[in-house]
Amino acid sequence: MTTMAQETGAPATRGSEIRRHELAAFLRSRRERITPEQVGLPRGVRRRTPGLRREEVAQLSAVGVTWYTWLEQARNIQVSVQVLDALARTLMLDASERAHLFRLAGAADPTPAASCPSVTPALREMLRGLEPIPACIQNSRYDILAYNRTYARLLGDLESVPPEDRNCMLLVHTNSEWRAAIVHLEDSMRLMAARLRASMAGHLGEPAWKMLLRRLEAESPEFRENWERHEVVGNRTKIKEFLNPYVGHLTLEHTDLWLGPEAGARMVTYTPKNEETRRRLEMLQELAQGSQVP
């Protein structure tokens, strides 16, 4: 005799099974379209598998081969957001594919590529109204949630950066354009690591924070060195110097405008400290409006 609980749970179980099979098929299709050369692997002479092998995806994503095989076999296993993030990067998913992957896995994407309801149309209008002053909205993890056109050109071309990589910590430590544009790079990296550690005290154990920390430690020896200092610094106004690739040297005053009572989301502005910088920001705004790169 079938119980009421069994009847109620059956559709949900079937739905989960369908999603697992869809996830398995999606992963196989994305794996098969990527060539070994795209991820820096030798093709070899005996390769019969179109695209990457399962063990190659597992190795590049730092997960077990057996576990990944079960995932492609639609086994009923738990998938963390950290693993989904690693798979999305290994399989070179675009924004739509990444969102599809997280939906099939029944997980919420913790990266800034996901929509942020706290960035309202009014805040976006404020960002536009501040032109030519570069301005953006960041959270305490340094994710860039929204920005105006001048900010998009302040340290290079932010539009060319994938949405999930638009994080100031990542860009300062791994993006060659950003690193070349920061005049006092070593001091900036040390200060940012100290600020991140201070902010992280209130977010220990949260997946998005752990993902960011793990990636920084893996990709930047400079970050690892600064992180091991265990320094903490609060937020404060400061002068920053940038060597902009389009208009030259800029001297700016960095100010954080908090959007709530807690030190979370904030509007970051860069106001000119002299007339030459003001003039160059106006030039940068004109370039950004026309999407022109000299």
N, C-alpha and C positions, 0 to 999 in steps of 0.2 A: 504494500500500500504506500503510495507516494504521500509524503507529508507536505503541509503548506509551505514550510521553510525550503524544502527541496524545489517545489514549484516556483517559489519566488526567486530563488538563487540561480535557477537554470538559465534564464536569459542573460544574466550578468556573466555567468561562466562562459556561455557560448560567445558573448561579445568579446570577452578577454581572449578567448582562443582565436577568434577571427583577427583581432589586432595583432596577436603574436605571429600569426602566419603572414599578415601583411607586412609586419616589421621585418620578418625573415626574408621575404621576397624583395623588399626595398633595399636591405643591406646587400643582398647578393647582386642586385642590379647595379648598385652604386660601386661595389667592389670590382665588378667585371668591366666597368668602363674606364678604370684608371690604369695606366700603363706603369710598369716598374720604373721607367725613366722619370716619370712625373714626381716620384717620391724619393728619387736618388738611389734606386736599387738596380743592380745589373739584371739584364733580361735572361741571360743564360741560353744554352742551346737546346735544353730539353723541356722548355716551358710549353705546356699544353693548355693550361688554364688561361682563358681570356681575362686580361686584367691582372689584379693581384690575387695571390693565394690567401686562404684563410689565415695561415700562420703568419703571413707578412702583415696583414691587417692587425692581428693580435699583437705582434711585436711592436709595430709602429704606434699602437694605442696603449701599450704597456698593460695589456690584460692577458690572461691565460688562454692558450690555444683551445683547450677543451671547453672553457667557458664560452669563448666566442663561437665555437662550432655549435654548441647547444643553442646559442642565440639564433644562429641561422637555421637551426632545426626546429625553431618555434617551441623550444622547451619552456616550461613554466618556471622561469628564474627571475630574480630581482635585478633590476638595472639601475645603478646610481646615476645622478646627473653628471658626476665627474666622468664616468665612463662614456655616457652619451656625448658629452662635450669632446672627449678625446676621439671618439669614432667620427664625429662630425668633421673634425679637423683632418683626420687621416684620410677620410673619403672625399675631402674637398667639397663639402656641401655648400650650396649657396644659401641665402637667408630663407627662401621658401622651403628648400629641402631640409634645412636644419629644423625649422618649425614643424615640418611633417614628421621628422624623426622623433621629436619630443612628444608630439601628440600620440603617435602610435605606441610609444612606450608609456603613455599615461603620466608624463612628468612635466613639471614647469621649468622652462628654460630660465636659469638665473642670470644670464648675461644681459648687458645693456641692449643687445639686439632685440630683446623682447620689449613689448610696449610698456611704457611707464605712465600710469594714470596720473601721477603727481605733476607731470609736465602738461599744464593746461594750455589751451589756446591763448589765454591772456598772457601767460609767461612767455610763450613764443613771440607774441606781439611785442612784449617788452624787449626781448633780445633784438628784434629787428629795429626797434626804436632807438636803441643805444648806438647803432652804427654812426661813425666809424670806430667806436670803441669796441674792441674784441670782447665778446662775452659768451659764456656758456653756462649750462646747468650741470653740476656734477653731484654725485652722492659721496658719502664718506669713504667709499672704496675706490674713488677716482674714476668711476665710469662716467663717460661723457654722454649725458642723456639728451641734450639739445644744445644748439649753438647758432650764432649768427654767421653771416657770410665772411666777415672780416676775421673772425676766430678760425674759420675753416682754412684760411690761408696764412695764419699767424706763424705756424711752424712748418709749413709745407702744404700738402694737399690732403686735408683730412677726409675729403670725399672719396679718395682712392683707397682708404683704409676700410676693410670689412667692418660692418657694424659691431660684430662681437669682439673686435679688437680695439674699439675706440675707448681705451682706458689709458689715462695719463701715465700710470705706473708702467704699463707695458710699452707704451710708445717711447717714453724716456729711456727705457732700458734696452729696447730691441729695434726701434725704428731708426734707420740711418738718417732720414731727413730731420726728424725731431732732434736727434742727438747733435747733428751739425749746427742746428739753429740756436741751441742753448749755450750762451757765452760761458757761464760757470757751471758746467755739466756735473763735475764731481760733487760740488757743494749741493747742487740741486738734488742729486740722487740720494745723498746722505740725509738731507732734510726730509725728502719725501718718504724714505723708509722709516724714519722716526715718527712722522705723522701717521703713516699707515699702521704702525705698531700701536700707537696711542688709540687710534680709532678701532682697531681690531679687538681691543679688550672687551668691547660691548657686543661682539659678534662671533665669539669663539664657537666653533662647531658648525657654523652655517656653511652650507655647501658652496655658495658662490665665493665666499671669502677663502675657503680652503682651496678651491680651484685656482683662484688668482695667485695665492701664495705658492702653490705647487708649481705653477707655470713660471713664475718669476725665478724661483730657485733653480728650476731646470734650465732656463734660457739665459740667465745673467749672472756671471761670477761676481760682478760688482754689487748686485743686489744681495747675493748671499753674504758677502763680506760686511756690508752695511747692516744687514738684518741681524747678524751675529753680535753686533755691538749692543743690542738691546737698549738703544736710545729711544726716548720718547720726547716729542715736542708738541706743544699745543698750536692752535691756529693763530696766525698774526698777519698783519699787513706787511708787505715787503716789496722792495724794488727788484725788478727783474730786467735782465738785458738779453735781447734776442738778436741774432743775425738772420734777418728774414731773407729768404732766397730771392724775393721779388723786389723789395724796396730798400734793403740794407739794414743798418743798425737801428734798433729800437730800444728806448729806455722807458719802462712802464712800471706803474704802481699796481701791484696785485692786491685786490680786495675781495673778501668773501662776504656775501650778503646772504644770511641764513633765511631759509624759507619756512622754518618752523621753530618751535621752542627748543628742540633738541638739535645737536650738531650732526644733522644728517644731510639732506639735500641742500644745496646752496647755489646761488648765482655767483659766478666768478667773473670779475671784470678786470680789464687792464687799461688803465687811464694813462695818457701820455704825460711824461715828466718834463718835457721841454717842447718848444715850438717845432723843432725839426722832426721830432717823433710824431707830433700831431699832423704835420704836413704829410709825412710818409704813411701814416695810417689812412689819411684821406685818399692817397694814391692807391693803397692796398684795397680800400673799399671799392674804388672804381674798377680795379682789376677783377675783384671778386664778383662784382655785379655783372660784368661782361664775360665772366669765366675765361678771362684772358691770362695767359702765362707768358711773360716776356722771355 
